[in-house]
Amino acid sequence: MSIELRNFADTGIKVTPLGFGAGLIGDESISEKQIDKLLNTILDYGINLIDTARSYGISEQRIGKHISNRRSEFVLSTKIGYSVEGYQDWTYGCITAGIERALQTLRTGYIDIVHLHSCPLETLKNTDVIEALVKAVEAGKVRVAAYSGENEALEYAISTNKFKSIMTSVNICDQKVIDTVISKAKKENIAVIAKRPLANIAWNYRERPYGNYCEEYWLRLNKMNLQFDIDWLELALRFAAFTDGVHSCVIGTTNLEHIKRNIKILEKGVLPNSVIAGIKSAFKANDDNWLGQI
């Protein structure tokens, strides 16, 4: 297997186009032995972006426990802003303390990318939270100040000129951000991490999955009625990973075979121009105020 490295905008960091979303490893029912093998094998495969968050169960603890000894081999991304004992959520003190806790939990002296985690526009306009993150960058505890979110809050985050990276939903049925925020981010040398690149595997359901995480994407896909002679998984992953302006896309799994398969898919490179045009055309033709999914 081979996997490329991309410049993470002008941050001096290089990332693989496929990153590991570490939310699932926060599940305490999965054994430490399995997590140890999973994380170390991911690094052995060459994937170098590991994305976690304070809210992902014991994910941060496990990353610190099992691969902190290989810290130089991966780019570490986490998300903060809440659930720090003794601090009110989304305050200067909560951001500062959250970074300190993450450093300890992840067993590292610095974190490459720290996101304010999907906070609303009103919170972002409280400049204290942004200032606390910027101060951590200046102190060398964080390399890149980032924001993870969608829609108006994401657009505002870009406009502040305080963030060097963003994370947002990018997939075959969540495209509105491509010609707006991602286009602007590229012009301003802001890195982009795509979340939900596989559209929550919505195509797996023959009938509407009421209440399921993928229900909204299922509705969109059915309305778009895409007709291509390409496997759904391959179509979705190649579209997201090679969207202009996207530097990496994160996928969560506990199955190493899935990771190997995804790397093989990305080795095929960019989708044919006619396919990309067809996917974008179907989205625009059916867009019924399809906002980015938090």
LOPANU-279375 format. One record per residue (C-alpha): residue number from 1; residue in one letter; x, y, z. Coordinates in steps of 0.5 Angstrom, whole numbers, always signed. Example, Ala and Ser with C-alpha at 12.3 -4.5 7.8 and 13.67 -1.06 7.14 Angstrom:
- 1 / a / +25 / -9 / +16
- 2 / s / +27 / -2 / +14
***
This chain:
- 1 / m / +0 / +0 / +0
- 2 / s / +2 / +7 / -1
- 3 / i / -1 / +13 / +1
- 4 / e / +1 / +21 / -1
- 5 / l / +3 / +26 / +4
- 6 / r / +0 / +33 / +3
- 7 / n / +2 / +40 / +5
- 8 / f / -3 / +42 / +11
- 9 / a / -4 / +49 / +7
- 10 / d / +2 / +53 / +10
- 11 / t / +2 / +51 / +17
- 12 / g / +9 / +47 / +16
- 13 / i / +5 / +40 / +17
- 14 / k / +4 / +35 / +12
- 15 / v / -2 / +30 / +13
- 16 / t / -5 / +24 / +9
- 17 / p / -11 / +25 / +5
- 18 / l / -14 / +19 / +9
- 19 / g / -14 / +21 / +17
- 20 / f / -17 / +16 / +23
- 21 / g / -23 / +19 / +26
- 22 / a / -22 / +16 / +33
- 23 / g / -29 / +17 / +36
- 24 / l / -30 / +9 / +36
- 25 / i / -24 / +7 / +40
- 26 / g / -27 / +11 / +46
- 27 / d / -32 / +5 / +47
- 28 / e / -30 / +2 / +53
- 29 / s / -33 / -5 / +51
- 30 / i / -27 / -5 / +46
- 31 / s / -21 / -9 / +49
- 32 / e / -14 / -5 / +50
- 33 / k / -11 / -11 / +46
- 34 / q / -15 / -9 / +40
- 35 / i / -14 / -2 / +41
- 36 / d / -7 / -2 / +41
- 37 / k / -7 / -7 / +35
- 38 / l / -11 / -2 / +31
- 39 / l / -8 / +4 / +33
- 40 / n / -1 / +2 / +32
- 41 / t / -3 / -2 / +25
- 42 / i / -6 / +5 / +23
- 43 / l / +1 / +8 / +24
- 44 / d / +4 / +2 / +20
- 45 / y / +0 / +3 / +14
- 46 / g / +2 / +10 / +14
- 47 / i / -4 / +14 / +16
- 48 / n / -1 / +20 / +20
- 49 / l / -7 / +24 / +22
- 50 / i / -11 / +22 / +28
- 51 / d / -17 / +26 / +30
- 52 / t / -20 / +25 / +37
- 53 / a / -24 / +30 / +42
- 54 / r / -26 / +31 / +49
- 55 / s / -33 / +28 / +48
- 56 / y / -30 / +21 / +45
- 57 / g / -31 / +17 / +51
- 58 / i / -24 / +15 / +53
- 59 / s / -21 / +16 / +46
- 60 / e / -16 / +21 / +48
- 61 / q / -13 / +16 / +54
- 62 / r / -12 / +11 / +49
- 63 / i / -9 / +15 / +44
- 64 / g / -4 / +17 / +50
- 65 / k / -3 / +10 / +52
- 66 / h / -2 / +6 / +46
- 67 / i / +2 / +11 / +41
- 68 / s / +5 / +17 / +45
- 69 / n / +11 / +13 / +44
- 70 / r / +11 / +14 / +37
- 71 / r / +9 / +21 / +37
- 72 / s / +13 / +24 / +32
- 73 / e / +10 / +19 / +27
- 74 / f / +3 / +22 / +27
- 75 / v / -1 / +29 / +27
- 76 / l / -5 / +30 / +33
- 77 / s / -12 / +33 / +32
- 78 / t / -17 / +34 / +38
- 79 / k / -23 / +38 / +40
- 80 / i / -25 / +42 / +46
- 81 / g / -29 / +47 / +49
- 82 / y / -33 / +44 / +54
- 83 / s / -34 / +39 / +60
- 84 / v / -28 / +41 / +64
- 85 / e / -29 / +40 / +71
- 86 / g / -29 / +47 / +75
- 87 / y / -30 / +51 / +69
- 88 / q / -36 / +53 / +65
- 89 / d / -37 / +51 / +58
- 90 / w / -34 / +56 / +53
- 91 / t / -30 / +60 / +57
- 92 / y / -23 / +63 / +57
- 93 / g / -22 / +58 / +63
- 94 / c / -25 / +52 / +60
- 95 / i / -21 / +53 / +53
- 96 / t / -14 / +54 / +57
- 97 / a / -16 / +48 / +62
- 98 / g / -18 / +44 / +56
- 99 / i / -12 / +44 / +53
- 100 / e / -8 / +43 / +59
- 101 / r / -12 / +36 / +60
- 102 / a / -11 / +34 / +53
- 103 / l / -4 / +35 / +53
- 104 / q / -4 / +31 / +60
- 105 / t / -9 / +25 / +57
- 106 / l / -5 / +25 / +50
- 107 / r / +1 / +24 / +54
- 108 / t / +5 / +30 / +49
- 109 / g / +8 / +36 / +50
- 110 / y / +4 / +39 / +44
- 111 / i / -2 / +38 / +40
- 112 / d / -2 / +39 / +32
- 113 / i / -9 / +42 / +31
- 114 / v / -14 / +44 / +36
- 115 / h / -21 / +45 / +34
- 116 / l / -26 / +49 / +38
- 117 / h / -32 / +44 / +37
- 118 / s / -38 / +46 / +33
- 119 / c / -40 / +51 / +38
- 120 / p / -45 / +56 / +35
- 121 / l / -44 / +63 / +32
- 122 / e / -46 / +67 / +39
- 123 / t / -40 / +63 / +42
- 124 / l / -35 / +64 / +37
- 125 / k / -37 / +72 / +37
- 126 / n / -35 / +71 / +45
- 127 / t / -28 / +73 / +43
- 128 / d / -25 / +70 / +49
- 129 / v / -25 / +63 / +47
- 130 / i / -22 / +64 / +40
- 131 / e / -16 / +69 / +44
- 132 / a / -15 / +63 / +49
- 133 / l / -14 / +58 / +43
- 134 / v / -9 / +63 / +40
- 135 / k / -5 / +64 / +46
- 136 / a / -4 / +57 / +47
- 137 / v / -1 / +57 / +40
- 138 / e / +3 / +63 / +42
- 139 / a / +6 / +59 / +48
- 140 / g / +8 / +53 / +43
- 141 / k / +2 / +48 / +46
- 142 / v / -2 / +48 / +40
- 143 / r / +1 / +48 / +33
- 144 / v / -5 / +50 / +29
- 145 / a / -12 / +54 / +32
- 146 / a / -18 / +51 / +28
- 147 / y / -25 / +51 / +28
- 148 / s / -30 / +45 / +27
- 149 / g / -37 / +46 / +25
- 150 / e / -42 / +48 / +19
- 151 / n / -46 / +54 / +16
- 152 / e / -46 / +61 / +19
- 153 / a / -41 / +59 / +25
- 154 / l / -36 / +56 / +20
- 155 / e / -37 / +62 / +15
- 156 / y / -36 / +67 / +21
- 157 / a / -30 / +63 / +24
- 158 / i / -26 / +64 / +17
- 159 / s / -28 / +71 / +17
- 160 / t / -24 / +72 / +24
- 161 / n / -17 / +70 / +21
- 162 / k / -16 / +67 / +27
- 163 / f / -16 / +60 / +25
- 164 / k / -11 / +56 / +20
- 165 / s / -15 / +50 / +20
- 166 / i / -23 / +48 / +19
- 167 / m / -26 / +41 / +20
- 168 / t / -33 / +41 / +16
- 169 / s / -38 / +36 / +13
- 170 / v / -36 / +34 / +6
- 171 / n / -39 / +29 / +2
- 172 / i / -43 / +27 / -4
- 173 / c / -50 / +30 / -1
- 174 / d / -47 / +35 / +3
- 175 / q / -43 / +40 / -2
- 176 / k / -46 / +47 / +0
- 177 / v / -39 / +48 / +3
- 178 / i / -35 / +47 / -3
- 179 / d / -36 / +53 / -7
- 180 / t / -37 / +58 / -1
- 181 / v / -32 / +56 / +5
- 182 / i / -27 / +51 / +2
- 183 / s / -26 / +56 / -4
- 184 / k / -25 / +62 / +1
- 185 / a / -20 / +57 / +5
- 186 / k / -16 / +55 / -1
- 187 / k / -15 / +63 / -3
- 188 / e / -13 / +64 / +5
- 189 / n / -9 / +58 / +6
- 190 / i / -13 / +55 / +11
- 191 / a / -13 / +48 / +11
- 192 / v / -19 / +43 / +11
- 193 / i / -21 / +37 / +14
- 194 / a / -27 / +33 / +11
- 195 / k / -31 / +30 / +16
- 196 / r / -37 / +25 / +14
- 197 / p / -34 / +24 / +7
- 198 / l / -38 / +17 / +7
- 199 / a / -44 / +21 / +8
- 200 / n / -45 / +16 / +14
- 201 / i / -46 / +10 / +9
- 202 / a / -53 / +12 / +8
- 203 / w / -54 / +8 / +1
- 204 / n / -54 / +2 / +6
- 205 / y / -61 / +2 / +7
- 206 / r / -66 / +0 / +2
- 207 / e / -72 / +4 / +6
- 208 / r / -72 / +11 / +10
- 209 / p / -68 / +10 / +16
- 210 / y / -72 / +14 / +21
- 211 / g / -68 / +17 / +27
- 212 / n / -62 / +14 / +24
- 213 / y / -55 / +18 / +24
- 214 / c / -56 / +18 / +16
- 215 / e / -63 / +19 / +15
- 216 / e / -62 / +26 / +12
- 217 / y / -57 / +24 / +8
- 218 / w / -61 / +18 / +6
- 219 / l / -66 / +23 / +4
- 220 / r / -62 / +27 / +0
- 221 / l / -59 / +21 / -4
- 222 / n / -65 / +19 / -6
- 223 / k / -67 / +25 / -9
- 224 / m / -61 / +26 / -12
- 225 / n / -62 / +19 / -16
- 226 / l / -54 / +18 / -18
- 227 / q / -53 / +13 / -23
- 228 / f / -46 / +11 / -24
- 229 / d / -42 / +5 / -25
- 230 / i / -38 / +6 / -19
- 231 / d / -38 / +2 / -12
- 232 / w / -42 / +7 / -7
- 233 / l / -36 / +7 / -2
- 234 / e / -31 / +9 / -8
- 235 / l / -35 / +14 / -11
- 236 / a / -36 / +17 / -4
- 237 / l / -29 / +17 / -2
- 238 / r / -26 / +19 / -8
- 239 / f / -30 / +25 / -9
- 240 / a / -29 / +28 / -2
- 241 / a / -22 / +26 / -1
- 242 / f / -20 / +29 / -8
- 243 / t / -25 / +35 / -7
- 244 / d / -21 / +41 / -9
- 245 / g / -18 / +45 / -2
- 246 / v / -19 / +39 / +2
- 247 / h / -13 / +36 / +5
- 248 / s / -15 / +30 / +9
- 249 / c / -22 / +27 / +11
- 250 / v / -23 / +23 / +17
- 251 / i / -26 / +16 / +17
- 252 / g / -28 / +12 / +24
- 253 / t / -27 / +5 / +24
- 254 / t / -25 / -1 / +29
- 255 / n / -24 / -6 / +23
- 256 / l / -17 / -6 / +20
- 257 / e / -19 / -9 / +13
- 258 / h / -24 / -3 / +12
- 259 / i / -18 / +2 / +13
- 260 / k / -14 / -2 / +8
- 261 / r / -19 / -2 / +3
- 262 / n / -20 / +5 / +4
- 263 / i / -13 / +6 / +2
- 264 / k / -13 / +2 / -4
- 265 / i / -19 / +6 / -6
- 266 / l / -15 / +13 / -6
- 267 / e / -9 / +10 / -10
- 268 / k / -14 / +10 / -16
- 269 / g / -14 / +18 / -15
- 270 / v / -19 / +23 / -17
- 271 / l / -26 / +21 / -20
- 272 / p / -27 / +22 / -28
- 273 / n / -29 / +29 / -29
- 274 / s / -35 / +27 / -32
- 275 / v / -37 / +24 / -25
- 276 / i / -35 / +29 / -21
- 277 / a / -39 / +34 / -25
- 278 / g / -45 / +29 / -25
- 279 / i / -45 / +29 / -17
- 280 / k / -44 / +36 / -17
- 281 / s / -50 / +38 / -22
- 282 / a / -55 / +33 / -18
- 283 / f / -53 / +36 / -12
- 284 / k / -55 / +43 / -14
- 285 / a / -61 / +41 / -18
- 286 / n / -64 / +38 / -12
- 287 / d / -61 / +43 / -6
- 288 / d / -67 / +44 / -2
- 289 / n / -63 / +49 / +3
- 290 / w / -59 / +43 / +5
- 291 / l / -55 / +46 / +10
- 292 / g / -48 / +42 / +13
- 293 / q / -50 / +37 / +18
- 294 / i / -47 / +38 / +25
***
